[in-house]
Amino acid sequence: MNSKKALRDIQAGPDYRRIAIDKVGVKDISYPIIVLDKKNKTQHTIASINMYVDLPHQFKGTHMSRFVEILNEHRREITVRNFPQILAKMKKRFNATTAHLEVEFPYFIEKAAPVSNAKGLMEYRCRYLGTLAEKKDFVLEVRVPVSTLCPCSKEISDRGAHNQRGLVSVAVRIDGFVWIEDIVKTVERSASAPVYSLLKRVDEKYVTEQAFDNPMFVEDVVRETAVNLGRLKKVTWLRVEAENWESIHNHSAYAFLERDF
């Protein structure tokens, strides 16, 4: 057997069905990345990465190893700022007309309790979604846990009101740069009260009373989030989803809105 014999490139071979594929690539690559951190400049975390390009109808397949090669060329340097560079390299390497890069990761913020100042780490799930075709597109998604208290329950009850933990998912397009921390704080201001990882008794009293003084339906949360995110000025488009895991119902309450500024 001749070891120098050229290996046949099956992926580059022809396909006769004349059906182009919109996205082809790799999913769920676990990879270390660096995220910009407002307090500490940078934060190291582990991301789950998806990478896709389009495939013209005349080709049988794409070369999957090239996606991993591109990641390795940007080892530990995958940030918002070099997203366009990575997407451009994907387009060029695959001779594609569109490239997609999706990066999901846990982001941690040290958060102090409101009275005792006890500190704990809060996790926020984030995603970067980048696309490069004739134009470039970048979306930042952040999921923020919150607490809400029911206005109706407060109004009709003689003692207390029911509350629940909820999750607000926001997606934004921005003109410039926005810190993840600023988005988190904006969302937390838009609910009845924030959620903490560590609370002492004095903090529990404070947070409980804060929620009681600031009752909100799930509809209020998405509207207030949209108003407050709009004040960041750099936000050009947003999508807001809120889900409350109801404490006295066997279902969740949900609201959604999308706005283009």
N, C-alpha and C positions, 0 to 999 in steps of 0.2 A: 504493500500500500504506500502510495506517494504522500508523505506528510505535507508536502508543499502544494498539494492540489487545492485549488480555490474552493472554499465552501460556498455552496449555493445560497443566495439571499432570497429565501422564499417570500418574505414580507414584501419585497420590492417587485415581486412578480405581478402579472396582470390579473385583473378580475373582470369578468365579462357580464356581470349582472347590471352594470351601469347604475349602481346605487351608492351615492356618497354617504358618508357617516359624519354626523354633526360633532360628536365627541368620542374620542378613543384615547385610552391612556391607562394610568395606574391610580389605584385608590388605597387609602388607609396606610400610607407610609408613615411610620413613627420616626420622628426626626427631631433632634435638638435645634432650637432656634433662639434668637435673641429678640426681645421685644423692648421697645422704648418705654422707659419707666420715668414718670414725672418726678418722683422723689429721689430715686437711686440711679438715674440716667438709663440703665439697662436692666433687664431681668431675663434670666435664663429659664426656659421652660421646654416642655416636650409637646410637639404638635403632631396632629394627624393631617397628612397632606394628600390632596388629590391633584393630579395634573392631567390635562387633556389637550388634544389638538384635533382639528378636523382632518378627515381622510378623503381625498378625492376618489371618485368612483372607479378610476382605472387601476388603483393599487389594491393588492390583496390585504395588506396589513401594515402596521407601523412598527417601529423598532422600540420596544418598551424599555430596553436598557438605557436608551438615551435620556429618558426622564430622570433616572437615578444618577446618571453621569452629571446632568445639569445641577441637581441638588448637591452633589459632592463638590462641584466647582464653587458653590456658594456655601460651603460648610460653615455653620454657625453664624452666617451673615444674612439670614432671611428676615428682612425688616420691611416696614411700610415703604421706606425710601428706595429700596432696590427692587421692589416688585416689578416696576416697568422694565428694568434691565433683564430680569429673569424671564419675563414673558416674551420680550423681544428675542432673547436667545432661543427660547422654545420655538417660536415661529421660524427663525432662521435655520435651526438645526433640523427641523422636520419639513422645511419648505412648505409650511402651512399658511393658511389665510387667517386662522383664528387660533388663539391659545388661551387656556383657562388655568388658573392656579387658585386652589382653595386651601386655606390653612386654618385649622381649628386647634385651639389651645386653651389651657387653664391659665388665668392671669390672677396673681395674688396681690392684694392690697392690705397693708397693715392698718387696722381700724381701731380707734380708741372708743371705749364705752363713754356715753354722754356725761356721766357724773363721776364715776370712780376713776375714769381714764385708763381702766384696764385694757391692755392691748391684745389683739388676736388677729390672725390672718383670715381674710375673707377671700373665697375663690369666686371668680367670675369667668364664665365660659365665653370666649370670643372667637370671631372668625374674620379672616381677611378673604375677600372674594375679588379676584382680579381677572379681567378679560382684555385681551388686545386683539382687535380686528383692524378695520380701517380707523377706528377711534379706540381710545383706551377707556376702561371703566374700572372703578374701584369702589367696593362697598365694605364698610366696617360694621360688623354685628356684635352686639354685647347683650348678654342675658343677666339681668339684675334681680335678685330676690328682694321682695318688699313685704310689708305688712299693711293690711287694710282693715278698716272697721266699717261695718254696714250702717249707712245713714238711716235706713228704714228701721233697723233693729234698735238703734239709739233713740229714735223718735217715739216708738211705740212701747218700749220696755220700761217698766218701773225700776228695774235694777240692772244696770250694765247694758251691754250690747255685744253681739257676737262679732268676732274678728277672725281673720284667716291670713295665712301666708300665701303670697302670690309670686308670680314670675313675670317680669316685664322684659320682652325681647325687642330691642331696637336695632334697626339697620339704617345707616346714613351714608349718603354721598356727600363729600365735603370738598370745598374749594380752599385748599391749603392744608392745614394740619390741626387735628383735635386730639387731645389726650384721652385715653381710655378713662382715666380718673375723673375727668370733667363730665364725661357722659354718665358715669356711674352716679356721681353726685347729683346731676340734673334729674336722673330718673328717681333717685331716692327722695328728692324734694317733691316729687310729683305724686307720692303715695301718702298714706296715713302716717307711716313711720318707717324708718330703715330697719334692716335686719342685721344683727351682729353675731359674731362667733363667740364672744365672751361677754357676759353681763353679770354684775353683782346685784344684790337685792335693791340697792338704791337706783341702779340702772333700770331694772325691770319696772320699778314704780314709775320712773320717768318716761320710759318708752310706752308703757301701757296708757299713761295719761296723755302722752303726746298723740297717740292714735285716737283716743277717745275724743280729744279736742279737734281732731282733723278727720272726720268720717268721709269715706269716699267709696262710691260704686266703682266697679271695674271700668265703666264708661268715663267716669271722672279721671281715672288714672291715665287712660290713653290720651284724652284731650289735654290734660295738664302736661303730660310728657311732651306732646307735640308743641304746645305753646312754649314751654321752657327750652326745648331743644332748638326751636326756631330763633330764640334769643342768642344762641351761640354765633349767629351771623354766618359762619363758614359753612353751615349745613345747607345744602342745596336741594336735598331730597331726603325724605325719611319714611320709614315704615315702623309702626308700633303695634305690638301685640301684648295683651295682658291676660293672664289666666289666674284666677283665684281658686285655690283648693278650699271650697266652702267647708266650714266647720259644722254646720247644722243641716246640710243638704248632701244627698248622694250624687252630686254632680259638681262640675266646675263652672264658674262664671267666666265668660270670655268676651273680649272686644278687640277690634282690629281697625286700624286706619292707615292710609297712605297719603302723603302729601308731597307735591313738587313745588319748591319755592322758586 
